[in-house]
Amino acid sequence: MLFKGEVAALLGYPEAEALLGVLAGVRRPSAGGVRVLDVDPYEERAALSRRLGYLPPEPWLPEWVRVRRLAEMVGARGGLRPREAAERMRNLLARMGMEDRLERRVSELSAEDRALAATLLTLLPDPEVLLLSSPLKMLGPLARSELASLFSEYASRDRALVFSASSIEEADFASRVVLLADGRVAASGPLSELLKTIGAEYYVVLRSLDTRRIVDYIGKMPQVKMFSVSRGGAVRVWLNDFEHDLPVVLDLLVSLGIGLDSVEVGRLSAREALLNYIRRRAGSDRL
């Protein structure tokens, strides 16, 4: 479900692109049903033409046309007059530091500028819902940051936006992140909660000559969320509340007479944690 005022990021290929296509009405769902603004987007696409904006995975812009003319054509479908559409596009380009691109032909734009122009054209008619395929993928840090601000401002006006992201870093401004794997929602929530769910947080690495005893006790401790054992016998442990639980766990192990050779604190990158989480889910599904 998607709510007004929300920016939702979809992570997971090819599920994210497939879902956006179904929501936009360019693909028919193989089972079940979809409602967007209380309309079936596949059966009643015409009813959504002014209310929904969709950026496909590989948007095509005619090489010989100027950006101004594209804005006028897109604006006309949204009920805007040519001058109004061109002025709105000029303002959007100015936000991105690209105002001079308005009079350029598409063939004169760089790859990043083309990607931005396609995204801004989707924003231009100010639809109620925006569905965007990888709008940040080809952008540099500054352009990505400014476009993220535009997206947040758009959603704050009782609009809703869903976009696919190629990395967790691209989704850091979203109000909700949805992780898709094997055609299903694997996890969903604010990014801070999602990072905890997938294990992208602090952990402690315990090394001892008696790895088996550590594993036996760690597995029974309520403070432990999950753990893994490397081939070398190092035990990596994630805790429910790292700062509070770490001294408790270490004291318990020492009191049980388990000698620790070393204790190290580390943190998984979001990318590594995401891959590990998907692998664990795939393994549990097979079992």
C-alpha atoms as a printed R data frame, in Angstrom:
    type eleno elety resid chain resno      x       y       z
1   ATOM     1    CA   MET     A     1  0.000   0.000   0.000
2   ATOM     2    CA   LEU     A     2  1.073   3.559  -0.667
3   ATOM     3    CA   PHE     A     3 -0.110   6.611   1.219
4   ATOM     4    CA   LYS     A     4 -0.330  10.331   0.497
5   ATOM     5    CA   GLY     A     5  2.774  12.206   1.573
6   ATOM     6    CA   GLU     A     6  4.935   9.109   1.245
7   ATOM     7    CA   VAL     A     7  8.125   8.495  -0.726
8   ATOM     8    CA   ALA     A     8  8.654   4.748  -1.050
9   ATOM     9    CA   ALA     A     9 11.831   3.195  -2.432
10  ATOM    10    CA   LEU     A    10 11.791  -0.289  -3.942
11  ATOM    11    CA   LEU     A    11 14.943  -2.403  -3.710
12  ATOM    12    CA   GLY     A    12 15.250  -5.617  -5.684
13  ATOM    13    CA   TYR     A    13 15.785  -6.435  -9.353
14  ATOM    14    CA   PRO     A    14 13.799  -7.332 -11.399
15  ATOM    15    CA   GLU     A    15 10.890  -7.278  -8.943
16  ATOM    16    CA   ALA     A    16 10.935  -3.495  -8.444
17  ATOM    17    CA   GLU     A    17 10.707  -2.704 -12.164
18  ATOM    18    CA   ALA     A    18  8.016  -5.341 -12.669
19  ATOM    19    CA   LEU     A    19  5.940  -3.940  -9.802
20  ATOM    20    CA   LEU     A    20  6.223  -0.381 -11.109
21  ATOM    21    CA   GLY     A    21  5.077  -1.589 -14.529
22  ATOM    22    CA   VAL     A    22  2.051  -3.291 -12.990
23  ATOM    23    CA   LEU     A    23  1.172  -0.185 -10.950
24  ATOM    24    CA   ALA     A    24  1.517   1.997 -14.047
25  ATOM    25    CA   GLY     A    25 -0.746  -0.279 -16.073
26  ATOM    26    CA   VAL     A    26  1.845  -1.185 -18.712
27  ATOM    27    CA   ARG     A    27  1.945  -4.781 -17.480
28  ATOM    28    CA   ARG     A    28 -0.943  -7.035 -16.514
29  ATOM    29    CA   PRO     A    29 -0.559  -8.782 -13.137
30  ATOM    30    CA   SER     A    30 -0.290 -12.557 -13.540
31  ATOM    31    CA   ALA     A    31 -2.560 -13.020 -10.514
32  ATOM    32    CA   GLY     A    32 -4.434 -10.900  -8.022
33  ATOM    33    CA   GLY     A    33 -5.389  -7.293  -8.575
34  ATOM    34    CA   VAL     A    34 -4.032  -3.755  -8.367
35  ATOM    35    CA   ARG     A    35 -5.817  -0.495  -7.593
36  ATOM    36    CA   VAL     A    36 -4.204   2.900  -8.061
37  ATOM    37    CA   LEU     A    37 -6.314   5.892  -6.997
38  ATOM    38    CA   ASP     A    38 -9.212   3.415  -6.827
39  ATOM    39    CA   VAL     A    39 -8.760   2.502 -10.500
40  ATOM    40    CA   ASP     A    40 -7.470  -0.647 -12.200
41  ATOM    41    CA   PRO     A    41 -4.428   0.811 -13.987
42  ATOM    42    CA   TYR     A    42 -4.331  -1.840 -16.714
43  ATOM    43    CA   GLU     A    43 -8.021  -1.865 -17.605
44  ATOM    44    CA   GLU     A    44 -8.608   1.880 -17.139
45  ATOM    45    CA   ARG     A    45 -5.318   3.548 -18.127
46  ATOM    46    CA   ALA     A    46 -7.103   6.492 -19.755
47  ATOM    47    CA   ALA     A    47 -8.749   7.396 -16.444
48  ATOM    48    CA   LEU     A    48 -5.292   7.738 -14.867
49  ATOM    49    CA   SER     A    49 -3.567   9.606 -17.699
50  ATOM    50    CA   ARG     A    50 -3.567  12.949 -15.865
51  ATOM    51    CA   ARG     A    51 -3.367  11.591 -12.334
52  ATOM    52    CA   LEU     A    52 -0.387   9.264 -12.638
53  ATOM    53    CA   GLY     A    53  3.135   9.838 -13.915
54  ATOM    54    CA   TYR     A    54  5.383   6.958 -14.965
55  ATOM    55    CA   LEU     A    55  9.088   6.920 -15.822
56  ATOM    56    CA   PRO     A    56  9.963   3.619 -17.574
57  ATOM    57    CA   PRO     A    57 13.309   1.838 -17.066
58  ATOM    58    CA   GLU     A    58 14.700   3.171 -20.353
59  ATOM    59    CA   PRO     A    59 12.852   6.391 -21.228
60  ATOM    60    CA   TRP     A    60 13.145   7.473 -24.859
61  ATOM    61    CA   LEU     A    61 13.367  11.147 -25.836
62  ATOM    62    CA   PRO     A    62 13.436  12.107 -29.547
63  ATOM    63    CA   GLU     A    63 16.914  13.350 -30.397
64  ATOM    64    CA   TRP     A    64 15.837  16.206 -32.683
65  ATOM    65    CA   VAL     A    65 13.336  17.862 -30.308
66  ATOM    66    CA   ARG     A    66 14.182  20.709 -27.945
67  ATOM    67    CA   VAL     A    67 13.489  20.293 -24.243
68  ATOM    68    CA   ARG     A    68 11.049  23.228 -24.342
69  ATOM    69    CA   ARG     A    69  8.921  21.481 -26.985
70  ATOM    70    CA   LEU     A    70  8.922  18.242 -25.001
71  ATOM    71    CA   ALA     A    71  7.720  20.173 -21.957
72  ATOM    72    CA   GLU     A    72  4.905  21.717 -23.983
73  ATOM    73    CA   MET     A    73  3.780  18.317 -25.291
74  ATOM    74    CA   VAL     A    74  3.906  16.659 -21.871
75  ATOM    75    CA   GLY     A    75  2.199  19.660 -20.279
76  ATOM    76    CA   ALA     A    76 -0.622  19.539 -22.825
77  ATOM    77    CA   ARG     A    77 -1.500  16.008 -21.713
78  ATOM    78    CA   GLY     A    78 -1.706  17.371 -18.176
79  ATOM    79    CA   GLY     A    79 -3.920  20.295 -19.147
80  ATOM    80    CA   LEU     A    80 -1.174  22.948 -19.149
81  ATOM    81    CA   ARG     A    81 -0.853  25.709 -21.712
82  ATOM    82    CA   PRO     A    82  2.438  25.768 -23.678
83  ATOM    83    CA   ARG     A    83  3.811  28.854 -21.937
84  ATOM    84    CA   GLU     A    84  2.836  27.540 -18.512
85  ATOM    85    CA   ALA     A    85  4.441  24.154 -19.217
86  ATOM    86    CA   ALA     A    86  7.648  25.740 -20.507
87  ATOM    87    CA   GLU     A    87  7.904  28.009 -17.482
88  ATOM    88    CA   ARG     A    88  7.323  25.137 -15.105
89  ATOM    89    CA   MET     A    89 10.044  23.126 -16.861
90  ATOM    90    CA   ARG     A    90 12.382  26.116 -16.678
91  ATOM    91    CA   ASN     A    91 11.866  26.288 -12.903
92  ATOM    92    CA   LEU     A    92 12.507  22.566 -12.496
93  ATOM    93    CA   LEU     A    93 15.679  22.784 -14.572
94  ATOM    94    CA   ALA     A    94 16.808  25.825 -12.580
95  ATOM    95    CA   ARG     A    95 16.502  23.811  -9.372
96  ATOM    96    CA   MET     A    96 18.959  21.356 -10.889
97  ATOM    97    CA   GLY     A    97 21.294  24.080 -12.159
98  ATOM    98    CA   MET     A    98 20.297  23.246 -15.758
99  ATOM    99    CA   GLU     A    99 18.184  26.208 -16.839
100 ATOM   100    CA   ASP     A   100 20.151  26.657 -20.076
101 ATOM   101    CA   ARG     A   101 19.111  23.146 -21.216
102 ATOM   102    CA   LEU     A   102 15.553  24.296 -21.923
103 ATOM   103    CA   GLU     A   103 16.419  25.459 -25.444
104 ATOM   104    CA   ARG     A   104 18.747  22.568 -26.273
105 ATOM   105    CA   ARG     A   105 17.898  19.575 -28.388
106 ATOM   106    CA   VAL     A   106 17.981  16.173 -26.736
107 ATOM   107    CA   SER     A   107 20.945  15.218 -28.914
108 ATOM   108    CA   GLU     A   108 22.934  18.040 -27.278
109 ATOM   109    CA   LEU     A   109 22.404  16.735 -23.745
110 ATOM   110    CA   SER     A   110 24.825  14.551 -21.779
111 ATOM   111    CA   ALA     A   111 23.658  11.155 -20.511
112 ATOM   112    CA   GLU     A   112 23.078  12.592 -17.023
113 ATOM   113    CA   ASP     A   113 21.153  15.566 -18.427
114 ATOM   114    CA   ARG     A   114 18.948  13.266 -20.516
115 ATOM   115    CA   ALA     A   115 18.135  11.161 -17.480
116 ATOM   116    CA   LEU     A   116 17.291  14.273 -15.467
117 ATOM   117    CA   ALA     A   117 15.202  15.758 -18.272
118 ATOM   118    CA   ALA     A   118 13.139  12.559 -18.534
119 ATOM   119    CA   THR     A   119 12.517  12.563 -14.784
120 ATOM   120    CA   LEU     A   120 11.614  16.264 -14.683
121 ATOM   121    CA   LEU     A   121  9.202  15.818 -17.591
122 ATOM   122    CA   THR     A   122  7.421  13.161 -15.523
123 ATOM   123    CA   LEU     A   123  7.187  15.618 -12.632
124 ATOM   124    CA   LEU     A   124  6.028  18.472 -14.862
125 ATOM   125    CA   PRO     A   125  2.221  17.869 -14.901
126 ATOM   126    CA   ASP     A   126  2.239  17.444 -11.090
127 ATOM   127    CA   PRO     A   127  0.330  14.118 -11.027
128 ATOM   128    CA   GLU     A   128 -1.097  12.677  -7.822
129 ATOM   129    CA   VAL     A   129  1.123   9.589  -7.993
130 ATOM   130    CA   LEU     A   130  4.609   9.241  -9.454
131 ATOM   131    CA   LEU     A   131  6.129   5.866 -10.393
132 ATOM   132    CA   LEU     A   132  9.801   6.221 -11.314
133 ATOM   133    CA   SER     A   133 12.226   3.539 -12.507
134 ATOM   134    CA   SER     A   134 15.774   4.187 -11.236
135 ATOM   135    CA   PRO     A   135 15.594   8.010 -11.431
136 ATOM   136    CA   LEU     A   136 18.835   8.437  -9.435
137 ATOM   137    CA   LYS     A   137 20.943   5.734 -11.040
138 ATOM   138    CA   MET     A   138 22.955   7.813 -13.538
139 ATOM   139    CA   LEU     A   139 23.311  10.946 -11.414
140 ATOM   140    CA   GLY     A   140 26.249  12.412  -9.562
141 ATOM   141    CA   PRO     A   141 26.053  13.216  -5.821
142 ATOM   142    CA   LEU     A   142 24.914  16.847  -6.212
143 ATOM   143    CA   ALA     A   143 22.216  16.103  -8.789
144 ATOM   144    CA   ARG     A   144 21.045  13.134  -6.735
145 ATOM   145    CA   SER     A   145 20.739  15.253  -3.599
146 ATOM   146    CA   GLU     A   146 18.796  18.038  -5.328
147 ATOM   147    CA   LEU     A   147 16.452  15.615  -7.067
148 ATOM   148    CA   ALA     A   148 15.808  13.847  -3.759
149 ATOM   149    CA   SER     A   149 14.793  17.236  -2.305
150 ATOM   150    CA   LEU     A   150 12.410  17.773  -5.214
151 ATOM   151    CA   PHE     A   151 10.853  14.360  -4.617
152 ATOM   152    CA   SER     A   152 10.343  15.063  -0.912
153 ATOM   153    CA   GLU     A   153  8.751  18.457  -1.652
154 ATOM   154    CA   TYR     A   154  6.470  16.847  -4.218
155 ATOM   155    CA   ALA     A   155  5.247  14.194  -1.764
156 ATOM   156    CA   SER     A   156  4.699  16.769   0.989
157 ATOM   157    CA   ARG     A   157  1.820  18.239  -1.071
158 ATOM   158    CA   ASP     A   158 -0.406  15.204  -0.487
159 ATOM   159    CA   ARG     A   159  1.223  13.340  -3.359
160 ATOM   160    CA   ALA     A   160  2.745   9.864  -3.363
161 ATOM   161    CA   LEU     A   161  5.955   8.715  -5.033
162 ATOM   162    CA   VAL     A   162  7.378   5.231  -5.605
163 ATOM   163    CA   PHE     A   163 10.783   4.723  -7.183
164 ATOM   164    CA   SER     A   164 13.161   1.849  -7.733
165 ATOM   165    CA   ALA     A   165 16.661   2.183  -6.301
166 ATOM   166    CA   SER     A   166 19.789   0.289  -7.282
167 ATOM   167    CA   SER     A   167 21.341   0.661  -3.816
168 ATOM   168    CA   ILE     A   168 20.374   1.437  -0.244
169 ATOM   169    CA   GLU     A   169 22.347   4.682  -0.527
170 ATOM   170    CA   GLU     A   170 19.918   5.908  -3.193
171 ATOM   171    CA   ALA     A   171 17.015   5.282  -0.828
172 ATOM   172    CA   ASP     A   172 18.340   7.188   2.185
173 ATOM   173    CA   PHE     A   173 15.766  10.026   1.873
174 ATOM   174    CA   ALA     A   174 12.725   7.775   1.393
175 ATOM   175    CA   SER     A   175 10.119   7.614   4.130
176 ATOM   176    CA   ARG     A   176  9.799   3.868   3.544
177 ATOM   177    CA   VAL     A   177 12.062   1.289   1.926
178 ATOM   178    CA   VAL     A   178 10.632  -1.957   0.558
179 ATOM   179    CA   LEU     A   179 12.997  -4.858  -0.044
180 ATOM   180    CA   LEU     A   180 11.743  -7.287  -2.693
181 ATOM   181    CA   ALA     A   181 13.204 -10.751  -3.151
182 ATOM   182    CA   ASP     A   182 11.905 -13.804  -5.015
183 ATOM   183    CA   GLY     A   183  8.785 -11.910  -6.007
184 ATOM   184    CA   ARG     A   184  7.782 -11.056  -2.444
185 ATOM   185    CA   VAL     A   185  8.218  -8.295   0.110
186 ATOM   186    CA   ALA     A   186 11.162  -9.472   2.204
187 ATOM   187    CA   ALA     A   187 11.250  -6.427   4.512
188 ATOM   188    CA   SER     A   188  9.651  -3.006   4.686
189 ATOM   189    CA   GLY     A   189  9.909   0.085   6.863
190 ATOM   190    CA   PRO     A   190 11.886   3.274   7.478
191 ATOM   191    CA   LEU     A   191 15.518   2.905   6.426
192 ATOM   192    CA   SER     A   192 16.796   2.944  10.016
193 ATOM   193    CA   GLU     A   193 14.546  -0.007  10.882
194 ATOM   194    CA   LEU     A   194 15.328  -1.839   7.648
195 ATOM   195    CA   LEU     A   195 19.079  -1.600   8.305
196 ATOM   196    CA   LYS     A   196 18.534  -3.253  11.673
197 ATOM   197    CA   THR     A   197 16.363  -5.946  10.102
198 ATOM   198    CA   ILE     A   198 18.989  -6.911   7.537
199 ATOM   199    CA   GLY     A   199 21.857  -6.668  10.028
200 ATOM   200    CA   ALA     A   200 23.585  -3.475   8.809
201 ATOM   201    CA   GLU     A   201 24.561  -2.454  12.323
202 ATOM   202    CA   TYR     A   202 27.309  -2.945  14.862
203 ATOM   203    CA   TYR     A   203 28.385  -6.469  15.767
204 ATOM   204    CA   VAL     A   204 31.045  -8.045  17.950
205 ATOM   205    CA   VAL     A   205 33.520 -10.711  16.829
206 ATOM   206    CA   LEU     A   206 34.522 -13.225  19.510
207 ATOM   207    CA   ARG     A   207 37.524 -15.522  19.163
208 ATOM   208    CA   SER     A   208 38.315 -18.366  21.517
209 ATOM   209    CA   LEU     A   209 39.944 -21.787  21.558
210 ATOM   210    CA   ASP     A   210 36.525 -23.159  22.550
211 ATOM   211    CA   THR     A   211 34.262 -21.930  19.744
212 ATOM   212    CA   ARG     A   212 31.718 -24.693  20.314
213 ATOM   213    CA   ARG     A   213 31.027 -23.568  23.898
214 ATOM   214    CA   ILE     A   214 30.647 -19.935  22.795
215 ATOM   215    CA   VAL     A   215 28.115 -20.963  20.158
216 ATOM   216    CA   ASP     A   216 26.197 -23.137  22.642
217 ATOM   217    CA   TYR     A   217 25.788 -20.284  25.104
218 ATOM   218    CA   ILE     A   218 25.354 -17.459  22.581
219 ATOM   219    CA   GLY     A   219 22.438 -19.280  21.010
220 ATOM   220    CA   LYS     A   220 20.572 -19.275  24.334
221 ATOM   221    CA   MET     A   221 21.114 -15.630  25.300
222 ATOM   222    CA   PRO     A   222 18.043 -13.349  24.921
223 ATOM   223    CA   GLN     A   223 20.329 -10.408  24.133
224 ATOM   224    CA   VAL     A   224 21.523 -12.085  20.913
225 ATOM   225    CA   LYS     A   225 19.570 -11.346  17.736
226 ATOM   226    CA   MET     A   226 21.641 -13.578  15.449
227 ATOM   227    CA   PHE     A   227 25.173 -14.873  14.996
228 ATOM   228    CA   SER     A   228 27.407 -16.542  12.428
229 ATOM   229    CA   VAL     A   229 30.593 -18.599  12.616
230 ATOM   230    CA   SER     A   230 33.452 -18.212  10.129
231 ATOM   231    CA   ARG     A   231 35.572 -21.091   8.844
232 ATOM   232    CA   GLY     A   232 38.351 -19.904  11.138
233 ATOM   233    CA   GLY     A   233 36.102 -20.216  14.193
234 ATOM   234    CA   ALA     A   234 35.405 -16.503  14.764
235 ATOM   235    CA   VAL     A   235 31.872 -15.899  16.068
236 ATOM   236    CA   ARG     A   236 30.169 -12.750  14.768
237 ATOM   237    CA   VAL     A   237 27.300 -11.683  17.028
238 ATOM   238    CA   TRP     A   238 24.516  -9.127  16.496
239 ATOM   239    CA   LEU     A   239 22.749  -7.882  19.615
240 ATOM   240    CA   ASN     A   240 19.268  -6.455  20.155
241 ATOM   241    CA   ASP     A   241 20.662  -3.323  21.829
242 ATOM   242    CA   PHE     A   242 24.371  -3.196  21.107
243 ATOM   243    CA   GLU     A   243 25.498  -0.606  23.668
244 ATOM   244    CA   HIS     A   244 23.423  -2.072  26.494
245 ATOM   245    CA   ASP     A   245 23.793  -5.783  25.701
246 ATOM   246    CA   LEU     A   246 27.498  -6.025  24.847
247 ATOM   247    CA   PRO     A   247 28.867  -5.730  28.409
248 ATOM   248    CA   VAL     A   248 26.141  -8.086  29.667
249 ATOM   249    CA   VAL     A   249 27.042 -10.784  27.125
250 ATOM   250    CA   LEU     A   250 30.792 -10.451  27.758
251 ATOM   251    CA   ASP     A   251 30.300 -10.675  31.536
252 ATOM   252    CA   LEU     A   252 28.149 -13.791  31.120
253 ATOM   253    CA   LEU     A   253 30.749 -15.517  28.953
254 ATOM   254    CA   VAL     A   254 33.562 -14.707  31.392
255 ATOM   255    CA   SER     A   255 31.485 -15.859  34.372
256 ATOM   256    CA   LEU     A   256 30.900 -19.163  32.567
257 ATOM   257    CA   GLY     A   257 34.653 -19.670  32.375
258 ATOM   258    CA   ILE     A   258 34.931 -19.174  28.620
259 ATOM   259    CA   GLY     A   259 38.271 -17.650  27.753
260 ATOM   260    CA   LEU     A   260 38.176 -15.061  25.000
261 ATOM   261    CA   ASP     A   261 41.303 -14.593  22.927
262 ATOM   262    CA   SER     A   262 40.012 -11.392  21.345
263 ATOM   263    CA   VAL     A   263 36.940  -9.162  21.133
264 ATOM   264    CA   GLU     A   264 36.494  -6.881  18.108
265 ATOM   265    CA   VAL     A   265 33.696  -4.509  17.177
266 ATOM   266    CA   GLY     A   266 32.724  -4.024  13.530
267 ATOM   267    CA   ARG     A   267 29.876  -2.947  11.318
268 ATOM   268    CA   LEU     A   268 28.562  -4.459   8.097
269 ATOM   269    CA   SER     A   269 28.106  -2.218   5.098
270 ATOM   270    CA   ALA     A   270 24.511  -1.877   3.967
271 ATOM   271    CA   ARG     A   271 25.339  -3.639   0.675
272 ATOM   272    CA   GLU     A   272 26.952  -6.647   2.391
273 ATOM   273    CA   ALA     A   273 24.156  -6.906   4.932
274 ATOM   274    CA   LEU     A   274 21.545  -6.803   2.185
275 ATOM   275    CA   LEU     A   275 23.197  -9.614   0.249
276 ATOM   276    CA   ASN     A   276 23.563 -11.737   3.391
277 ATOM   277    CA   TYR     A   277 19.931 -11.148   4.312
278 ATOM   278    CA   ILE     A   278 18.701 -12.240   0.878
279 ATOM   279    CA   ARG     A   279 20.927 -15.350   1.001
280 ATOM   280    CA   ARG     A   280 19.577 -16.290   4.447
281 ATOM   281    CA   ARG     A   281 15.989 -15.883   3.249
282 ATOM   282    CA   ALA     A   282 16.664 -17.958   0.153
283 ATOM   283    CA   GLY     A   283 18.158 -20.686   2.303
284 ATOM   284    CA   SER     A   284 15.251 -20.704   4.761
285 ATOM   285    CA   ASP     A   285 12.742 -20.803   1.888
286 ATOM   286    CA   ARG     A   286 14.469 -23.875   0.432
287 ATOM   287    CA   LEU     A   287 14.334 -25.570   3.815
